[in-house]
Amino acid sequence: MVELKVGGMSCQHCVRAVTQAIQAADPGAAVQVDLAAGLVRAETRLPRDRVAALVAEEGYQVAA
């Protein structure tokens, strides 16, 4: 389980963009996005830094 604090997400487009980015790298990933809390949780075999990079590539700020 990877959990990231992410800034800049505000709508369902953000949810789709983040989910699709992670699932493109790991099609089996289960992704949950909590817009209110600014959290992305992913059940994935990808390492945390890879998931963070994928989210950042979509234009969102990932907290260290």
PyMOL Python script that loads the backbone (N, CA, C, O; Angstrom):
from pymol import cmd

cmd.read_pdbstr("""\
ATOM      1  N   MET A   1       0.856  -1.187   0.000  1.00  0.00           N
ATOM      2  CA  MET A   1       0.000   0.000   0.000  1.00  0.00           C
ATOM      3  C   MET A   1       0.889   1.233   0.000  1.00  0.00           C
ATOM      4  O   MET A   1       1.790   1.370   0.827  1.00  0.00           O
ATOM      5  N   VAL A   2       0.620   2.117  -0.934  1.00  0.00           N
ATOM      6  CA  VAL A   2       1.327   3.393  -1.011  1.00  0.00           C
ATOM      7  C   VAL A   2       0.317   4.488  -0.684  1.00  0.00           C
ATOM      8  O   VAL A   2      -0.783   4.502  -1.236  1.00  0.00           O
ATOM      9  N   GLU A   3       0.682   5.398   0.204  1.00  0.00           N
ATOM     10  CA  GLU A   3      -0.178   6.535   0.529  1.00  0.00           C
ATOM     11  C   GLU A   3       0.627   7.809   0.338  1.00  0.00           C
ATOM     12  O   GLU A   3       1.726   7.953   0.873  1.00  0.00           O
ATOM     13  N   LEU A   4       0.058   8.736  -0.438  1.00  0.00           N
ATOM     14  CA  LEU A   4       0.739   9.994  -0.726  1.00  0.00           C
ATOM     15  C   LEU A   4      -0.154  11.169  -0.375  1.00  0.00           C
ATOM     16  O   LEU A   4      -1.366  11.121  -0.588  1.00  0.00           O
ATOM     17  N   LYS A   5       0.436  12.211   0.156  1.00  0.00           N
ATOM     18  CA  LYS A   5      -0.243  13.492   0.365  1.00  0.00           C
ATOM     19  C   LYS A   5      -0.004  14.286  -0.905  1.00  0.00           C
ATOM     20  O   LYS A   5       1.140  14.548  -1.276  1.00  0.00           O
ATOM     21  N   VAL A   6      -1.092  14.673  -1.576  1.00  0.00           N
ATOM     22  CA  VAL A   6      -0.983  15.299  -2.885  1.00  0.00           C
ATOM     23  C   VAL A   6      -1.746  16.620  -2.898  1.00  0.00           C
ATOM     24  O   VAL A   6      -2.898  16.685  -2.469  1.00  0.00           O
ATOM     25  N   GLY A   7      -1.097  17.664  -3.390  1.00  0.00           N
ATOM     26  CA  GLY A   7      -1.737  18.967  -3.505  1.00  0.00           C
ATOM     27  C   GLY A   7      -2.145  19.244  -4.942  1.00  0.00           C
ATOM     28  O   GLY A   7      -1.536  18.731  -5.881  1.00  0.00           O
ATOM     29  N   GLY A   8      -3.178  20.059  -5.108  1.00  0.00           N
ATOM     30  CA  GLY A   8      -3.597  20.478  -6.436  1.00  0.00           C
ATOM     31  C   GLY A   8      -4.735  19.688  -7.035  1.00  0.00           C
ATOM     32  O   GLY A   8      -5.183  20.003  -8.138  1.00  0.00           O
ATOM     33  N   MET A   9      -5.219  18.668  -6.343  1.00  0.00           N
ATOM     34  CA  MET A   9      -6.350  17.885  -6.853  1.00  0.00           C
ATOM     35  C   MET A   9      -7.648  18.516  -6.367  1.00  0.00           C
ATOM     36  O   MET A   9      -7.802  18.804  -5.180  1.00  0.00           O
ATOM     37  N   SER A  10      -8.588  18.730  -7.299  1.00  0.00           N
ATOM     38  CA  SER A  10      -9.817  19.401  -6.891  1.00  0.00           C
ATOM     39  C   SER A  10     -11.091  18.860  -7.529  1.00  0.00           C
ATOM     40  O   SER A  10     -12.186  19.283  -7.160  1.00  0.00           O
ATOM     41  N   CYS A  11     -10.970  17.928  -8.483  1.00  0.00           N
ATOM     42  CA  CYS A  11     -12.175  17.505  -9.200  1.00  0.00           C
ATOM     43  C   CYS A  11     -12.045  16.064  -9.691  1.00  0.00           C
ATOM     44  O   CYS A  11     -11.015  15.416  -9.500  1.00  0.00           O
ATOM     45  N   GLN A  12     -13.099  15.583 -10.320  1.00  0.00           N
ATOM     46  CA  GLN A  12     -13.091  14.211 -10.822  1.00  0.00           C
ATOM     47  C   GLN A  12     -12.086  14.019 -11.958  1.00  0.00           C
ATOM     48  O   GLN A  12     -11.589  12.912 -12.160  1.00  0.00           O
ATOM     49  N   HIS A  13     -11.787  15.071 -12.692  1.00  0.00           N
ATOM     50  CA  HIS A  13     -10.746  14.972 -13.718  1.00  0.00           C
ATOM     51  C   HIS A  13      -9.411  14.627 -13.059  1.00  0.00           C
ATOM     52  O   HIS A  13      -8.650  13.807 -13.573  1.00  0.00           O
ATOM     53  N   CYS A  14      -9.136  15.256 -11.925  1.00  0.00           N
ATOM     54  CA  CYS A  14      -7.906  14.965 -11.173  1.00  0.00           C
ATOM     55  C   CYS A  14      -7.875  13.497 -10.740  1.00  0.00           C
ATOM     56  O   CYS A  14      -6.849  12.827 -10.850  1.00  0.00           O
ATOM     57  N   VAL A  15      -9.005  13.017 -10.253  1.00  0.00           N
ATOM     58  CA  VAL A  15      -9.109  11.618  -9.820  1.00  0.00           C
ATOM     59  C   VAL A  15      -8.793  10.685 -10.986  1.00  0.00           C
ATOM     60  O   VAL A  15      -8.011   9.745 -10.845  1.00  0.00           O
ATOM     61  N   ARG A  16      -9.406  10.950 -12.132  1.00  0.00           N
ATOM     62  CA  ARG A  16      -9.179  10.110 -13.317  1.00  0.00           C
ATOM     63  C   ARG A  16      -7.727  10.166 -13.773  1.00  0.00           C
ATOM     64  O   ARG A  16      -7.135   9.135 -14.092  1.00  0.00           O
ATOM     65  N   ALA A  17      -7.153  11.364 -13.805  1.00  0.00           N
ATOM     66  CA  ALA A  17      -5.775  11.520 -14.281  1.00  0.00           C
ATOM     67  C   ALA A  17      -4.794  10.744 -13.409  1.00  0.00           C
ATOM     68  O   ALA A  17      -3.922  10.042 -13.920  1.00  0.00           O
ATOM     69  N   VAL A  18      -4.941  10.872 -12.097  1.00  0.00           N
ATOM     70  CA  VAL A  18      -4.049  10.175 -11.165  1.00  0.00           C
ATOM     71  C   VAL A  18      -4.261   8.662 -11.252  1.00  0.00           C
ATOM     72  O   VAL A  18      -3.297   7.898 -11.306  1.00  0.00           O
ATOM     73  N   THR A  19      -5.508   8.242 -11.265  1.00  0.00           N
ATOM     74  CA  THR A  19      -5.820   6.815 -11.339  1.00  0.00           C
ATOM     75  C   THR A  19      -5.270   6.202 -12.617  1.00  0.00           C
ATOM     76  O   THR A  19      -4.632   5.149 -12.579  1.00  0.00           O
ATOM     77  N   GLN A  20      -5.512   6.847 -13.738  1.00  0.00           N
ATOM     78  CA  GLN A  20      -5.051   6.315 -15.018  1.00  0.00           C
ATOM     79  C   GLN A  20      -3.529   6.284 -15.111  1.00  0.00           C
ATOM     80  O   GLN A  20      -2.967   5.351 -15.686  1.00  0.00           O
ATOM     81  N   ALA A  21      -2.861   7.279 -14.559  1.00  0.00           N
ATOM     82  CA  ALA A  21      -1.398   7.303 -14.589  1.00  0.00           C
ATOM     83  C   ALA A  21      -0.821   6.113 -13.824  1.00  0.00           C
ATOM     84  O   ALA A  21       0.110   5.457 -14.292  1.00  0.00           O
ATOM     85  N   ILE A  22      -1.377   5.841 -12.652  1.00  0.00           N
ATOM     86  CA  ILE A  22      -0.879   4.723 -11.841  1.00  0.00           C
ATOM     87  C   ILE A  22      -1.228   3.394 -12.511  1.00  0.00           C
ATOM     88  O   ILE A  22      -0.390   2.495 -12.579  1.00  0.00           O
ATOM     89  N   GLN A  23      -2.459   3.265 -13.005  1.00  0.00           N
ATOM     90  CA  GLN A  23      -2.881   2.005 -13.610  1.00  0.00           C
ATOM     91  C   GLN A  23      -2.215   1.750 -14.963  1.00  0.00           C
ATOM     92  O   GLN A  23      -2.158   0.604 -15.409  1.00  0.00           O
ATOM     93  N   ALA A  24      -1.712   2.791 -15.622  1.00  0.00           N
ATOM     94  CA  ALA A  24      -0.961   2.578 -16.860  1.00  0.00           C
ATOM     95  C   ALA A  24       0.350   1.857 -16.567  1.00  0.00           C
ATOM     96  O   ALA A  24       0.816   1.053 -17.375  1.00  0.00           O
ATOM     97  N   ALA A  25       0.945   2.146 -15.409  1.00  0.00           N
ATOM     98  CA  ALA A  25       2.204   1.512 -15.014  1.00  0.00           C
ATOM     99  C   ALA A  25       1.971   0.177 -14.310  1.00  0.00           C
ATOM    100  O   ALA A  25       2.819  -0.713 -14.366  1.00  0.00           O
ATOM    101  N   ASP A  26       0.826   0.040 -13.651  1.00  0.00           N
ATOM    102  CA  ASP A  26       0.462  -1.200 -12.945  1.00  0.00           C
ATOM    103  C   ASP A  26      -1.034  -1.425 -13.145  1.00  0.00           C
ATOM    104  O   ASP A  26      -1.843  -0.956 -12.345  1.00  0.00           O
ATOM    105  N   PRO A  27      -1.408  -2.146 -14.218  1.00  0.00           N
ATOM    106  CA  PRO A  27      -2.832  -2.332 -14.530  1.00  0.00           C
ATOM    107  C   PRO A  27      -3.638  -2.970 -13.396  1.00  0.00           C
ATOM    108  O   PRO A  27      -4.858  -2.810 -13.348  1.00  0.00           O
ATOM    109  N   GLY A  28      -2.990  -3.677 -12.498  1.00  0.00           N
ATOM    110  CA  GLY A  28      -3.690  -4.317 -11.399  1.00  0.00           C
ATOM    111  C   GLY A  28      -3.855  -3.443 -10.170  1.00  0.00           C
ATOM    112  O   GLY A  28      -4.433  -3.880  -9.175  1.00  0.00           O
ATOM    113  N   ALA A  29      -3.361  -2.225 -10.221  1.00  0.00           N
ATOM    114  CA  ALA A  29      -3.406  -1.337  -9.056  1.00  0.00           C
ATOM    115  C   ALA A  29      -4.836  -0.928  -8.725  1.00  0.00           C
ATOM    116  O   ALA A  29      -5.643  -0.661  -9.616  1.00  0.00           O
ATOM    117  N   ALA A  30      -5.135  -0.885  -7.428  1.00  0.00           N
ATOM    118  CA  ALA A  30      -6.406  -0.359  -6.937  1.00  0.00           C
ATOM    119  C   ALA A  30      -6.099   1.009  -6.352  1.00  0.00           C
ATOM    120  O   ALA A  30      -5.335   1.125  -5.395  1.00  0.00           O
ATOM    121  N   VAL A  31      -6.698   2.044  -6.931  1.00  0.00           N
ATOM    122  CA  VAL A  31      -6.375   3.421  -6.554  1.00  0.00           C
ATOM    123  C   VAL A  31      -7.583   4.081  -5.911  1.00  0.00           C
ATOM    124  O   VAL A  31      -8.698   3.986  -6.422  1.00  0.00           O
ATOM    125  N   GLN A  32      -7.356   4.751  -4.785  1.00  0.00           N
ATOM    126  CA  GLN A  32      -8.393   5.535  -4.113  1.00  0.00           C
ATOM    127  C   GLN A  32      -7.866   6.951  -3.959  1.00  0.00           C
ATOM    128  O   GLN A  32      -6.739   7.158  -3.507  1.00  0.00           O
ATOM    129  N   VAL A  33      -8.686   7.924  -4.335  1.00  0.00           N
ATOM    130  CA  VAL A  33      -8.308   9.323  -4.204  1.00  0.00           C
ATOM    131  C   VAL A  33      -9.311  10.009  -3.283  1.00  0.00           C
ATOM    132  O   VAL A  33     -10.518   9.960  -3.522  1.00  0.00           O
ATOM    133  N   ASP A  34      -8.812  10.640  -2.244  1.00  0.00           N
ATOM    134  CA  ASP A  34      -9.649  11.406  -1.311  1.00  0.00           C
ATOM    135  C   ASP A  34      -9.356  12.880  -1.558  1.00  0.00           C
ATOM    136  O   ASP A  34      -8.372  13.419  -1.050  1.00  0.00           O
ATOM    137  N   LEU A  35     -10.220  13.530  -2.343  1.00  0.00           N
ATOM    138  CA  LEU A  35      -9.989  14.930  -2.696  1.00  0.00           C
ATOM    139  C   LEU A  35      -9.966  15.828  -1.467  1.00  0.00           C
ATOM    140  O   LEU A  35      -9.104  16.699  -1.350  1.00  0.00           O
ATOM    141  N   ALA A  36     -10.902  15.623  -0.555  1.00  0.00           N
ATOM    142  CA  ALA A  36     -11.006  16.486   0.623  1.00  0.00           C
ATOM    143  C   ALA A  36      -9.738  16.433   1.474  1.00  0.00           C
ATOM    144  O   ALA A  36      -9.284  17.458   1.984  1.00  0.00           O
ATOM    145  N   ALA A  37      -9.173  15.244   1.624  1.00  0.00           N
ATOM    146  CA  ALA A  37      -7.973  15.072   2.452  1.00  0.00           C
ATOM    147  C   ALA A  37      -6.684  15.253   1.652  1.00  0.00           C
ATOM    148  O   ALA A  37      -5.607  15.368   2.237  1.00  0.00           O
ATOM    149  N   GLY A  38      -6.783  15.280   0.317  1.00  0.00           N
ATOM    150  CA  GLY A  38      -5.588  15.384  -0.508  1.00  0.00           C
ATOM    151  C   GLY A  38      -4.726  14.142  -0.439  1.00  0.00           C
ATOM    152  O   GLY A  38      -3.498  14.228  -0.423  1.00  0.00           O
ATOM    153  N   LEU A  39      -5.375  12.980  -0.396  1.00  0.00           N
ATOM    154  CA  LEU A  39      -4.639  11.718  -0.281  1.00  0.00           C
ATOM    155  C   LEU A  39      -4.871  10.824  -1.491  1.00  0.00           C
ATOM    156  O   LEU A  39      -5.972  10.759  -2.038  1.00  0.00           O
ATOM    157  N   VAL A  40      -3.808  10.140  -1.892  1.00  0.00           N
ATOM    158  CA  VAL A  40      -3.895   9.096  -2.901  1.00  0.00           C
ATOM    159  C   VAL A  40      -3.399   7.822  -2.243  1.00  0.00           C
ATOM    160  O   VAL A  40      -2.295   7.778  -1.699  1.00  0.00           O
ATOM    161  N   ARG A  41      -4.228   6.782  -2.298  1.00  0.00           N
ATOM    162  CA  ARG A  41      -3.833   5.470  -1.768  1.00  0.00           C
ATOM    163  C   ARG A  41      -3.868   4.484  -2.923  1.00  0.00           C
ATOM    164  O   ARG A  41      -4.835   4.433  -3.683  1.00  0.00           O
ATOM    165  N   ALA A  42      -2.807   3.704  -3.048  1.00  0.00           N
ATOM    166  CA  ALA A  42      -2.737   2.734  -4.134  1.00  0.00           C
ATOM    167  C   ALA A  42      -2.236   1.395  -3.623  1.00  0.00           C
ATOM    168  O   ALA A  42      -1.171   1.296  -3.013  1.00  0.00           O
ATOM    169  N   GLU A  43      -3.029   0.373  -3.889  1.00  0.00           N
ATOM    170  CA  GLU A  43      -2.588  -1.013  -3.657  1.00  0.00           C
ATOM    171  C   GLU A  43      -1.871  -1.397  -4.943  1.00  0.00           C
ATOM    172  O   GLU A  43      -2.515  -1.705  -5.946  1.00  0.00           O
ATOM    173  N   THR A  44      -0.546  -1.382  -4.919  1.00  0.00           N
ATOM    174  CA  THR A  44       0.239  -1.588  -6.125  1.00  0.00           C
ATOM    175  C   THR A  44       1.542  -2.281  -5.806  1.00  0.00           C
ATOM    176  O   THR A  44       2.007  -2.277  -4.666  1.00  0.00           O
ATOM    177  N   ARG A  45       2.122  -2.877  -6.830  1.00  0.00           N
ATOM    178  CA  ARG A  45       3.443  -3.476  -6.644  1.00  0.00           C
ATOM    179  C   ARG A  45       4.549  -2.490  -6.977  1.00  0.00           C
ATOM    180  O   ARG A  45       5.731  -2.804  -6.837  1.00  0.00           O
ATOM    181  N   LEU A  46       4.160  -1.278  -7.424  1.00  0.00           N
ATOM    182  CA  LEU A  46       5.150  -0.238  -7.721  1.00  0.00           C
ATOM    183  C   LEU A  46       5.711   0.347  -6.421  1.00  0.00           C
ATOM    184  O   LEU A  46       4.992   0.442  -5.426  1.00  0.00           O
ATOM    185  N   PRO A  47       6.985   0.738  -6.425  1.00  0.00           N
ATOM    186  CA  PRO A  47       7.541   1.378  -5.234  1.00  0.00           C
ATOM    187  C   PRO A  47       6.968   2.786  -5.049  1.00  0.00           C
ATOM    188  O   PRO A  47       6.505   3.412  -6.002  1.00  0.00           O
ATOM    189  N   ARG A  48       7.008   3.266  -3.813  1.00  0.00           N
ATOM    190  CA  ARG A  48       6.440   4.577  -3.485  1.00  0.00           C
ATOM    191  C   ARG A  48       6.992   5.680  -4.374  1.00  0.00           C
ATOM    192  O   ARG A  48       6.233   6.522  -4.854  1.00  0.00           O
ATOM    193  N   ASP A  49       8.308   5.690  -4.604  1.00  0.00           N
ATOM    194  CA  ASP A  49       8.894   6.771  -5.393  1.00  0.00           C
ATOM    195  C   ASP A  49       8.411   6.759  -6.831  1.00  0.00           C
ATOM    196  O   ASP A  49       8.301   7.818  -7.449  1.00  0.00           O
ATOM    197  N   ARG A  50       8.123   5.595  -7.375  1.00  0.00           N
ATOM    198  CA  ARG A  50       7.585   5.506  -8.746  1.00  0.00           C
ATOM    199  C   ARG A  50       6.162   6.046  -8.794  1.00  0.00           C
ATOM    200  O   ARG A  50       5.810   6.782  -9.716  1.00  0.00           O
ATOM    201  N   VAL A  51       5.341   5.688  -7.812  1.00  0.00           N
ATOM    202  CA  VAL A  51       3.966   6.197  -7.754  1.00  0.00           C
ATOM    203  C   VAL A  51       3.998   7.722  -7.605  1.00  0.00           C
ATOM    204  O   VAL A  51       3.241   8.427  -8.272  1.00  0.00           O
ATOM    205  N   ALA A  52       4.863   8.222  -6.742  1.00  0.00           N
ATOM    206  CA  ALA A  52       4.976   9.668  -6.546  1.00  0.00           C
ATOM    207  C   ALA A  52       5.385  10.352  -7.845  1.00  0.00           C
ATOM    208  O   ALA A  52       4.858  11.416  -8.169  1.00  0.00           O
ATOM    209  N   ALA A  53       6.310   9.766  -8.591  1.00  0.00           N
ATOM    210  CA  ALA A  53       6.752  10.344  -9.860  1.00  0.00           C
ATOM    211  C   ALA A  53       5.621  10.371 -10.873  1.00  0.00           C
ATOM    212  O   ALA A  53       5.464  11.348 -11.606  1.00  0.00           O
ATOM    213  N   LEU A  54       4.839   9.314 -10.920  1.00  0.00           N
ATOM    214  CA  LEU A  54       3.702   9.262 -11.851  1.00  0.00           C
ATOM    215  C   LEU A  54       2.687  10.356 -11.539  1.00  0.00           C
ATOM    216  O   LEU A  54       2.167  11.006 -12.446  1.00  0.00           O
ATOM    217  N   VAL A  55       2.412  10.554 -10.261  1.00  0.00           N
ATOM    218  CA  VAL A  55       1.460  11.592  -9.851  1.00  0.00           C
ATOM    219  C   VAL A  55       2.024  12.968 -10.171  1.00  0.00           C
ATOM    220  O   VAL A  55       1.300  13.834 -10.661  1.00  0.00           O
ATOM    221  N   ALA A  56       3.301  13.178  -9.901  1.00  0.00           N
ATOM    222  CA  ALA A  56       3.940  14.461 -10.184  1.00  0.00           C
ATOM    223  C   ALA A  56       3.957  14.759 -11.683  1.00  0.00           C
ATOM    224  O   ALA A  56       3.810  15.912 -12.089  1.00  0.00           O
ATOM    225  N   GLU A  57       4.134  13.726 -12.501  1.00  0.00           N
ATOM    226  CA  GLU A  57       4.130  13.905 -13.955  1.00  0.00           C
ATOM    227  C   GLU A  57       2.773  14.408 -14.461  1.00  0.00           C
ATOM    228  O   GLU A  57       2.692  15.027 -15.522  1.00  0.00           O
ATOM    229  N   GLU A  58       1.726  14.142 -13.708  1.00  0.00           N
ATOM    230  CA  GLU A  58       0.396  14.632 -14.068  1.00  0.00           C
ATOM    231  C   GLU A  58       0.196  16.080 -13.649  1.00  0.00           C
ATOM    232  O   GLU A  58      -0.840  16.671 -13.952  1.00  0.00           O
ATOM    233  N   GLY A  59       1.174  16.662 -12.957  1.00  0.00           N
ATOM    234  CA  GLY A  59       1.111  18.077 -12.596  1.00  0.00           C
ATOM    235  C   GLY A  59       0.678  18.365 -11.175  1.00  0.00           C
ATOM    236  O   GLY A  59       0.341  19.503 -10.847  1.00  0.00           O
ATOM    237  N   TYR A  60       0.682  17.345 -10.320  1.00  0.00           N
ATOM    238  CA  TYR A  60       0.266  17.534  -8.918  1.00  0.00           C
ATOM    239  C   TYR A  60       1.499  17.545  -8.013  1.00  0.00           C
ATOM    240  O   TYR A  60       2.534  16.967  -8.344  1.00  0.00           O
ATOM    241  N   GLN A  61       1.366  18.214  -6.866  1.00  0.00           N
ATOM    242  CA  GLN A  61       2.470  18.340  -5.927  1.00  0.00           C
ATOM    243  C   GLN A  61       2.393  17.211  -4.899  1.00  0.00           C
ATOM    244  O   GLN A  61       1.409  17.082  -4.171  1.00  0.00           O
ATOM    245  N   VAL A  62       3.430  16.410  -4.857  1.00  0.00           N
ATOM    246  CA  VAL A  62       3.492  15.293  -3.910  1.00  0.00           C
ATOM    247  C   VAL A  62       4.357  15.708  -2.736  1.00  0.00           C
ATOM    248  O   VAL A  62       5.511  16.096  -2.918  1.00  0.00           O
ATOM    249  N   ALA A  63       3.807  15.629  -1.529  1.00  0.00           N
ATOM    250  CA  ALA A  63       4.558  15.967  -0.316  1.00  0.00           C
ATOM    251  C   ALA A  63       5.616  14.900  -0.054  1.00  0.00           C
ATOM    252  O   ALA A  63       5.384  13.715  -0.293  1.00  0.00           O
ATOM    253  N   ALA A  64       6.763  15.322   0.432  1.00  0.00           N
ATOM    254  CA  ALA A  64       7.853  14.384   0.727  1.00  0.00           C
ATOM    255  C   ALA A  64       7.533  13.583   1.895  1.00  0.00           C
ATOM    256  O   ALA A  64       8.330  12.736   2.300  1.00  0.00           O
TER     257      ALA A  64
END
""", "prot")
cmd.dss("prot")
cmd.show_as("cartoon", "prot")
cmd.util.cbc("prot")
cmd.orient("prot")
